Amino acid sequence: AALWTLVAALLFSLMNAAAKLLGTSGTDLYRLQQDIPALQITLARYVVPVSLLLPFMLAKPTRLRISSPTKYAIRTLAGFGGIALMFVAVSVIPLASATAIGFTSLIFAMVLGALCLSERVRNPQWIGAGIGLAGALIVASPGPTLVAPGALIAFAAAVCMGAEIVAVKWLAQTKDGDLTVLFYSNLFGLVLAAILATPILVWPSFPQLVVLALVGTLAVMGQGCVIRAARISNASFIAPFFYVSLFYAAAIGYVGFGEIPSLPAVIGCAVILVSAAITLAFREPKIGKLFAAPPRNSTKTKAKNN
């Protein structure tokens, strides 16, 4: 679950970077002609996954049956809000800042996981979550580039993303296969995005088309990783691993957009890393057993059982 989540975090960080590139064509390093509206980027993010998954769904019609359309609708609304709002946020504030504010989604995921899915959250996990939130605020608060509107938009995206993390786990409890969950989540999102984005569509250049396709491809790959992780473990366990997105965002922002992390950003990263360690260390007592030495008579017992 940890490995799947780390890969998902990287893929989503790259997706946000691609969206930033499309929405800020006037950056010092790149120029792709005109800016693409966030809703149009969101539409592309849904078009590509649906196109890629449709042949696999049609190849096995039984995959077209779903157990709970309501759950898909709820997941779609939460996911769409998180995606569209974050695409707007990354276009006006640095990637690392938007990502840091987005970490508050993990707090919402833990709360909603406990309330809606009856997942057990220990006191040290709450402490770790609070430390992580403090680290995110250290990264996000300083500097003139973090304007209030951009910060509020990123925070609104975090609320939606927290709800989506729990919704993914909710869907993972159904009997629907991974492809079915992926396809319908993106199909419902595609319909919603098409309705909202059609009036403001901009004709993209060829480089922009390539980046738009990349946004959708990275999205479906990241979604697949999250679903795999959700089937293995609880949302409260998965959530802390997304903290690594801050390191991804800082590196991508520096290489791709010339964004140099400030000293507070580095300190905030360290605080967030500590919070993740605390949350994981106290998740379950049985975690320690995974690394404990086997009992001395384990070989004899195994031989006897055989």
C-alpha positions as CSV (number, residue, x, y, z in Angstrom):
1,A,0.0,0.0,0.0
2,A,2.9,2.4,0.8
3,L,4.6,1.8,-2.5
4,W,1.5,2.2,-4.5
5,T,0.8,5.5,-2.7
6,L,4.3,6.8,-3.3
7,V,4.0,6.1,-7.0
8,A,0.5,7.7,-7.1
9,A,1.9,10.8,-5.4
10,L,4.6,11.2,-8.0
11,L,2.1,10.7,-10.9
12,F,-0.3,13.3,-9.4
13,S,2.6,15.8,-8.9
14,L,3.6,15.5,-12.5
15,M,-0.1,15.9,-13.5
16,N,-0.3,19.2,-11.5
17,A,3.0,20.3,-13.2
18,A,1.5,19.7,-16.6
19,A,-1.6,21.6,-15.6
20,K,0.5,24.5,-14.4
21,L,2.4,24.5,-17.7
22,L,-0.9,24.8,-19.6
23,G,-2.3,27.5,-17.3
24,T,0.8,29.6,-17.1
25,S,2.2,29.9,-20.6
26,G,4.0,33.1,-19.7
27,T,6.6,31.4,-17.4
28,D,10.2,32.2,-17.9
29,L,11.1,28.7,-19.1
30,Y,8.2,27.7,-21.4
31,R,5.7,29.3,-23.7
32,L,2.9,27.2,-25.2
33,Q,0.9,30.0,-26.8
34,Q,-2.3,30.9,-24.9
35,D,-3.4,29.8,-21.5
36,I,-5.8,26.9,-21.3
37,P,-8.8,27.3,-18.9
38,A,-8.7,25.1,-15.8
39,L,-12.1,23.5,-16.7
40,Q,-10.7,22.5,-20.1
41,I,-7.7,20.9,-18.5
42,T,-10.0,19.1,-16.2
43,L,-12.0,17.9,-19.2
44,A,-8.9,16.5,-20.8
45,R,-8.0,14.9,-17.6
46,Y,-11.2,12.8,-17.9
47,V,-11.3,12.3,-21.7
48,V,-8.0,10.5,-21.9
49,P,-8.8,7.9,-19.1
50,V,-12.2,7.2,-20.5
51,S,-10.8,6.7,-24.0
52,L,-8.0,4.4,-22.7
53,L,-10.4,2.3,-20.6
54,L,-13.4,2.0,-22.9
55,P,-11.9,-0.8,-25.1
56,F,-11.1,-2.9,-22.0
57,M,-14.7,-2.4,-20.7
58,L,-16.3,-3.4,-24.0
59,A,-14.1,-6.5,-24.2
60,K,-15.8,-7.8,-21.1
61,P,-19.4,-6.5,-20.9
62,T,-19.8,-7.8,-17.3
63,R,-17.5,-4.9,-16.2
64,L,-20.2,-2.4,-17.2
65,R,-22.3,-3.4,-14.3
66,I,-21.9,-1.4,-11.1
67,S,-23.2,-2.0,-7.6
68,S,-23.8,1.5,-6.4
69,P,-24.2,4.5,-8.8
70,T,-24.7,6.8,-5.8
71,K,-21.2,6.0,-4.5
72,Y,-19.7,6.8,-7.9
73,A,-21.6,10.1,-8.1
74,I,-20.3,11.1,-4.7
75,R,-16.8,10.2,-5.6
76,T,-17.1,12.1,-8.9
77,L,-18.3,15.3,-7.3
78,A,-15.5,15.2,-4.7
79,G,-12.8,14.3,-7.3
80,F,-14.0,16.9,-9.8
81,G,-13.9,19.7,-7.2
82,G,-10.5,18.7,-6.0
83,I,-9.0,18.5,-9.5
84,A,-10.5,21.7,-11.0
85,L,-9.7,23.8,-7.9
86,M,-6.2,22.5,-7.7
87,F,-5.6,23.2,-11.4
88,V,-6.6,26.8,-10.7
89,A,-4.4,27.0,-7.6
90,V,-1.2,25.8,-9.3
91,S,-1.6,28.3,-12.0
92,V,-1.4,31.2,-9.6
93,I,0.9,30.0,-6.7
94,P,4.0,27.8,-6.7
95,L,3.6,24.0,-7.0
96,A,5.1,23.4,-3.5
97,S,2.8,26.0,-1.9
98,A,-0.3,24.5,-3.5
99,T,0.8,21.0,-2.6
100,A,1.5,22.0,1.0
101,I,-1.9,23.5,1.4
102,G,-3.3,20.4,-0.3
103,F,-1.9,18.3,2.6
104,T,-4.8,19.5,4.7
105,S,-6.9,17.0,2.7
106,L,-5.2,14.2,4.7
107,I,-6.7,15.6,7.8
108,F,-10.1,15.6,6.3
109,A,-9.5,12.1,5.0
110,M,-8.7,10.8,8.5
111,V,-11.7,12.5,10.0
112,L,-14.1,11.3,7.3
113,G,-12.5,7.8,7.4
114,A,-13.3,7.6,11.1
115,L,-16.8,9.0,10.8
116,C,-18.0,7.4,7.5
117,L,-16.0,4.1,7.4
118,S,-15.6,3.5,11.1
119,E,-11.8,3.3,10.7
120,R,-9.8,3.4,13.9
121,V,-7.6,6.4,14.3
122,R,-5.2,6.4,17.3
123,N,-4.3,9.5,19.3
124,P,-0.7,9.6,18.1
125,Q,-2.1,9.6,14.5
126,W,-4.1,12.8,15.4
127,I,-0.9,14.3,16.8
128,G,1.0,13.4,13.7
129,A,-1.7,14.9,11.5
130,G,-1.6,18.1,13.5
131,I,2.2,18.3,13.1
132,G,1.8,17.7,9.4
133,L,-0.7,20.5,9.2
134,A,1.7,22.8,11.0
135,G,4.5,21.9,8.6
136,A,2.2,22.6,5.6
137,L,1.4,26.0,7.1
138,I,5.1,26.8,7.6
139,V,5.6,26.1,3.9
140,A,2.5,27.9,2.6
141,S,2.4,31.0,4.8
142,P,5.6,33.0,4.0
143,G,6.4,35.0,0.9
144,P,4.5,37.5,-1.2
145,T,3.7,35.0,-3.9
146,L,1.1,33.3,-1.8
147,V,-1.9,35.5,-2.3
148,A,-5.1,35.0,-0.4
149,P,-7.3,33.9,-3.3
150,G,-4.8,31.3,-4.4
151,A,-4.5,29.9,-0.9
152,L,-8.2,29.8,-0.4
153,I,-8.7,28.0,-3.7
154,A,-6.0,25.4,-2.8
155,F,-7.7,24.9,0.6
156,A,-11.1,24.3,-1.0
157,A,-9.4,21.8,-3.3
158,A,-8.0,20.1,-0.2
159,V,-11.5,19.7,1.3
160,C,-12.7,17.9,-1.9
161,M,-9.6,15.7,-2.1
162,G,-10.0,14.6,1.4
163,A,-13.5,13.5,0.7
164,E,-12.3,11.7,-2.5
165,I,-9.7,9.7,-0.6
166,V,-12.4,8.3,1.6
167,A,-14.7,7.8,-1.4
168,V,-12.1,5.7,-3.1
169,K,-11.8,3.5,-0.1
170,W,-15.6,3.3,0.0
171,L,-15.7,2.2,-3.6
172,A,-12.9,-0.3,-2.9
173,Q,-15.3,-2.1,-0.5
174,T,-17.6,-2.9,-3.3
175,K,-17.3,-6.0,-5.5
176,D,-16.6,-3.8,-8.6
177,G,-13.3,-4.5,-10.2
178,D,-10.5,-1.9,-10.5
179,L,-11.2,-1.2,-14.2
180,T,-14.9,-0.7,-13.4
181,V,-14.2,1.8,-10.6
182,L,-11.7,3.7,-12.8
183,F,-13.9,3.8,-15.8
184,Y,-17.1,5.0,-14.2
185,S,-15.4,7.5,-11.9
186,N,-13.8,9.1,-15.0
187,L,-17.0,8.7,-17.1
188,F,-19.1,10.6,-14.6
189,G,-16.4,13.2,-14.3
190,L,-16.2,13.5,-18.1
191,V,-19.9,14.3,-18.3
192,L,-19.8,16.9,-15.6
193,A,-16.6,18.5,-17.0
194,A,-18.1,18.6,-20.6
195,I,-21.2,20.5,-19.4
196,L,-19.1,23.1,-17.5
197,A,-16.2,23.5,-19.9
198,T,-17.9,23.6,-23.3
199,P,-18.9,27.3,-23.2
200,I,-15.2,28.4,-22.6
201,L,-13.2,25.9,-24.7
202,V,-10.0,27.3,-26.3
203,W,-8.5,25.8,-29.4
204,P,-5.1,24.4,-28.2
205,S,-1.9,24.3,-30.2
206,F,-0.3,20.9,-30.9
207,P,2.2,21.1,-28.0
208,Q,-0.8,21.9,-25.7
209,L,-2.7,18.9,-27.1
210,V,0.3,16.7,-26.1
211,V,0.4,18.1,-22.6
212,L,-3.4,17.8,-22.3
213,A,-3.1,14.1,-23.2
214,L,-0.3,13.7,-20.7
215,V,-2.5,15.2,-17.9
216,G,-5.1,12.5,-18.6
217,T,-2.6,9.7,-18.9
218,L,-0.9,10.6,-15.6
219,A,-4.3,10.9,-13.9
220,V,-5.5,7.4,-14.8
221,M,-2.2,5.8,-13.8
222,G,-2.3,7.6,-10.5
223,Q,-5.9,6.6,-9.9
224,G,-5.0,3.0,-10.5
225,C,-2.3,3.1,-7.9
226,V,-4.6,4.7,-5.3
227,I,-7.2,2.0,-5.8
228,R,-4.6,-0.7,-5.4
229,A,-3.4,0.9,-2.2
230,A,-7.0,1.4,-0.9
231,R,-7.8,-2.3,-1.4
232,I,-4.7,-3.3,0.8
233,S,-5.0,-0.8,3.7
234,N,-7.1,1.9,5.4
235,A,-7.3,5.5,4.3
236,S,-5.7,6.5,7.6
237,F,-2.6,4.5,6.7
238,I,-2.5,5.6,3.0
239,A,-2.9,9.3,3.8
240,P,0.6,10.1,5.3
241,F,2.4,8.7,2.4
242,F,1.1,11.5,0.2
243,Y,3.3,13.9,2.2
244,V,6.1,12.9,-0.1
245,S,4.2,14.9,-2.8
246,L,5.7,18.1,-1.3
247,F,9.2,16.9,-2.1
248,Y,8.1,15.9,-5.6
249,A,6.5,19.3,-6.1
250,A,9.5,21.2,-4.8
251,A,11.8,19.3,-7.2
252,I,9.5,19.6,-10.2
253,G,8.9,23.3,-9.5
254,Y,12.6,24.0,-9.3
255,V,13.5,22.0,-12.5
256,G,10.5,22.9,-14.6
257,F,9.5,26.4,-13.5
258,G,12.6,27.8,-11.7
259,E,10.8,27.9,-8.3
260,I,13.5,27.9,-5.6
261,P,12.3,26.5,-2.2
262,S,12.8,29.0,0.7
263,L,14.2,28.2,4.0
264,P,10.7,28.0,5.6
265,A,9.8,25.5,2.9
266,V,12.7,23.3,3.8
267,I,11.8,23.5,7.5
268,G,8.2,22.7,6.7
269,C,9.3,19.6,4.7
270,A,11.2,18.4,7.6
271,V,8.3,18.9,10.0
272,I,6.0,17.1,7.6
273,L,8.4,14.2,7.3
274,V,8.5,13.9,11.1
275,S,4.7,13.9,11.2
276,A,4.5,11.1,8.7
277,A,6.9,9.0,10.8
278,I,4.9,9.6,13.9
279,T,1.6,8.6,12.2
280,L,3.1,5.4,10.8
281,A,4.9,4.4,13.9
282,F,1.8,4.4,16.0
283,R,-0.7,3.2,13.4
284,E,-1.1,-0.4,14.8
285,P,0.8,-2.3,17.4
286,K,1.2,-5.2,15.0
287,I,3.4,-3.1,12.7
288,G,6.3,-3.8,14.9
289,K,5.7,-7.5,14.6
290,L,6.6,-7.3,10.9
291,F,10.1,-6.4,11.8
292,A,10.5,-8.5,14.9
293,A,12.8,-11.4,15.0
294,P,11.0,-14.8,14.7
295,P,10.7,-16.9,17.9
296,R,13.5,-19.3,18.5
297,N,11.3,-22.4,18.2
298,S,9.7,-21.2,15.0
299,T,11.7,-23.7,12.9
300,K,10.8,-26.6,15.1
301,T,7.2,-25.6,15.2
302,K,7.0,-25.3,11.4
303,A,8.6,-28.7,11.0
304,K,6.1,-30.2,13.4
305,N,3.2,-28.6,11.6
306,N,4.5,-29.9,8.3
